Amino acid sequence: MSDLHIRHASPADIDTVLRFWREAAEGTSISDDHDGVGRLIARDPEALLLAERERDGLLVGTVIAGFDGWRCSAYRLAVHPAHRRQGIATTLLEAAEQRFAALGGRRVDAMVLEANERAHRPWGAAGYHREDHWRRWVKPL
């Protein structure tokens, strides 16, 4: 995608990212607030990747590429509805995977909502597959 620029989010991007997720992302998270995204950026300034159009700086996609030294985790892959099917998700995942490889990561775990069938296609096209023998267990703090 020649008109696409991938960069790391900064604290100045937080409100824009939150607005974007309300429009482009499926579902919500307990961390989808200014403090949650701010903590992510403060802890790992390279984790939140933004895809912008070079001509106007318009935010068209995001992915969180988190690495804790043990596991590579991808979250919040989202592309604006008006810009889907243009290779943006693929470009974001490639950038995330390059980051993981540079950090020594060996495998990516992706959080994908089971009910969000529209999201299954880009993940599958990028070589990811569902592992049915695992279940996510959570406990809000």
C-alpha positions in Angstrom: 0.0 0.0 0.0 2.0 3.0 -1.3 -0.1 5.7 0.4 0.1 4.1 3.9 2.4 5.1 6.7 2.8 2.9 9.8 4.0 4.6 13.0 4.0 4.2 16.7 1.3 5.9 18.7 2.2 8.7 21.1 0.3 10.1 24.1 -1.0 12.8 21.8 -2.8 10.1 19.8 -4.8 8.5 22.6 -8.1 10.4 22.2 -8.0 9.9 18.4 -7.3 6.2 18.8 -10.2 5.8 21.3 -12.6 7.6 18.9 -11.3 5.4 16.0 -11.9 2.2 18.0 -15.5 3.2 18.8 -16.1 3.4 15.0 -13.8 0.7 13.6 -13.2 -2.0 16.2 -15.6 -4.7 17.2 -16.4 -5.0 20.9 -14.9 -3.1 23.8 -12.3 -3.8 26.4 -12.0 -2.8 30.1 -8.8 -1.0 29.0 -10.5 1.1 26.3 -10.0 4.4 28.1 -7.5 7.2 28.2 -5.6 5.8 31.2 -5.5 2.3 29.8 -4.1 3.3 26.4 -1.8 5.8 28.2 -0.3 3.0 30.3 0.2 0.8 27.2 2.2 3.6 25.5 4.1 4.5 28.6 5.1 0.9 29.2 5.9 0.0 25.6 6.0 3.0 23.3 6.3 0.8 20.2 3.4 -1.5 20.9 0.5 0.5 19.4 0.9 0.7 15.7 -1.1 3.2 13.6 -1.7 3.1 9.9 -2.3 6.5 8.4 -2.8 7.8 4.9 0.3 9.8 3.9 -1.6 12.4 1.9 -3.8 13.6 4.8 -2.6 11.8 8.0 -6.0 10.1 8.3 -6.0 7.2 10.8 -7.3 4.1 8.9 -6.0 1.2 11.1 -4.5 0.0 14.3 -2.9 -3.0 15.9 -1.4 -3.6 19.3 1.8 -5.7 19.0 2.6 -6.5 22.6 5.6 -8.5 23.7 6.3 -9.4 27.3 9.6 -11.1 26.7 7.9 -14.5 26.5 4.8 -14.2 24.2 3.9 -12.0 21.2 0.3 -10.9 21.4 -1.7 -9.0 18.8 -4.8 -7.1 19.8 -7.0 -4.4 18.4 -6.5 -5.0 14.7 -9.0 -2.6 13.4 -9.5 -1.0 10.0 -11.9 1.9 9.3 -15.0 0.5 7.5 -14.5 2.9 4.6 -11.0 1.7 4.0 -11.3 -2.1 4.4 -10.2 -4.6 1.7 -7.3 -2.4 0.7 -4.4 -4.3 2.4 -4.3 -2.2 5.5 -4.8 -5.1 7.9 -2.1 -7.1 6.1 0.3 -4.2 6.2 -0.3 -3.7 10.0 0.2 -7.4 10.7 3.4 -7.5 8.7 4.6 -4.5 10.8 3.7 -6.3 14.0 5.4 -9.5 12.9 8.5 -7.6 12.0 8.5 -6.0 15.5 8.1 -9.4 17.1 10.8 -11.0 15.1 13.2 -8.2 15.9 12.4 -8.7 19.6 13.1 -12.5 19.4 9.5 -13.6 19.4 8.6 -17.1 18.1 4.9 -17.2 17.8 2.0 -14.7 17.8 -1.1 -15.1 19.8 -4.0 -13.0 18.5 -7.1 -12.0 20.3 -10.0 -12.3 17.8 -13.7 -12.2 18.9 -15.3 -15.5 18.0 -18.5 -13.7 16.9 -16.7 -11.3 14.7 -16.7 -13.5 11.6 -15.7 -10.5 9.4 -12.4 -10.4 11.2 -11.6 -14.1 10.7 -10.8 -13.6 7.0 -7.9 -11.2 7.3 -6.4 -13.2 10.2 -6.7 -16.4 8.1 -5.3 -14.7 5.0 -2.3 -13.6 7.0 -1.6 -17.3 8.0 -3.2 -17.3 11.5 -5.5 -20.2 12.6 -7.8 -20.8 15.5 -6.6 -23.2 18.2 -9.7 -24.8 19.6 -8.0 -26.6 22.4 -7.3 -23.3 24.2 -9.8 -21.1 26.0 -9.2 -17.6 27.4 -9.8 -17.3 31.1 -10.2 -13.8 32.5 -10.8 -12.1 35.8 -11.3 -8.3 36.0 -9.3 -6.7 38.7 
